[in-house]
């Protein structure tokens, strides 16, 4: 679980209880787009699934590249 935040033009996740952001590799077909001053995650159909500031649960895990989270499976917003 973590909070989505903008960092250097990217949407990253800050894991619960941590202060260091992790880069996110979104599943194939997912993308990031601006909505005014906020970044949003969209699915393969262009529908918004999460936005900057949301607390999310992401399926997957950290890749071999430290500090990068590879999302696979679900994206759930609290």
C-alpha positions as CSV (number, residue, x, y, z in Angstrom):
1,X,0.0,0.0,0.0
2,X,1.2,3.5,-0.8
3,X,0.4,7.0,-2.0
4,X,0.7,8.1,-5.6
5,X,2.7,11.2,-6.0
6,X,4.2,13.3,-8.8
7,X,8.0,13.3,-8.9
8,X,9.9,14.9,-11.8
9,X,6.9,14.6,-14.1
10,X,6.4,10.9,-13.2
11,X,3.7,9.2,-11.1
12,X,5.5,7.3,-8.3
13,X,4.4,5.4,-5.2
14,X,5.5,6.2,-1.7
15,X,5.1,3.0,0.3
16,X,3.3,3.2,3.6
17,X,5.7,4.1,6.4
18,X,8.5,5.2,4.0
19,X,9.6,8.6,2.7
20,X,11.4,7.4,-0.4
21,X,9.4,7.2,-3.6
22,X,9.6,4.1,-5.9
23,X,9.3,4.4,-9.7
24,X,6.4,2.3,-11.1
25,X,6.3,0.1,-14.2
26,X,2.6,0.1,-15.0
27,X,1.1,-3.0,-16.8
28,X,0.9,-3.1,-20.6
29,X,-1.8,-0.8,-21.9
30,X,-1.9,1.4,-18.8
31,X,-0.7,5.0,-19.0
32,X,-0.3,8.3,-17.2
33,X,-1.9,11.5,-18.4
34,X,-2.4,15.0,-16.9
35,X,-5.8,16.1,-15.7
36,X,-5.3,19.8,-15.0
37,X,-2.5,19.9,-12.4
38,X,-2.9,16.3,-11.4
39,X,-1.5,13.1,-13.0
40,X,-3.9,10.1,-13.4
41,X,-3.4,6.5,-14.3
42,X,-5.6,5.2,-17.1
43,X,-6.4,1.6,-18.2
44,X,-6.3,0.1,-21.7
45,X,-9.7,1.8,-22.4
46,X,-8.5,5.2,-21.3
47,X,-10.6,5.1,-18.1
48,X,-9.1,6.7,-15.0
49,X,-8.2,4.1,-12.4
50,X,-6.2,6.2,-9.9
51,X,-4.9,9.7,-9.5
52,X,-2.1,11.5,-7.7
53,X,-2.8,11.6,-4.0
54,X,-4.7,8.4,-3.9
55,X,-3.8,5.6,-1.5
56,X,-3.4,2.5,-3.6
57,X,-2.8,-1.3,-3.3
58,X,-0.7,-2.5,-6.2
59,X,-0.2,-6.1,-7.1
60,X,3.3,-7.0,-8.0
61,X,6.6,-6.3,-6.4
62,X,10.0,-4.6,-6.5
63,X,12.0,-5.5,-9.6
64,X,15.7,-6.4,-9.7
65,X,16.2,-2.7,-10.3
66,X,16.1,-1.4,-6.7
67,X,13.6,1.4,-6.2
68,X,11.3,0.3,-9.0
69,X,7.9,-1.4,-8.4
70,X,6.6,-3.7,-11.2
71,X,2.8,-3.6,-11.2
72,X,1.0,-6.8,-12.3
73,X,-2.5,-7.9,-11.3
74,X,-4.7,-5.5,-9.5
75,X,-4.7,-1.7,-8.9
76,X,-7.0,-0.9,-6.0
77,X,-7.8,2.6,-4.7
78,X,-8.8,3.1,-1.0
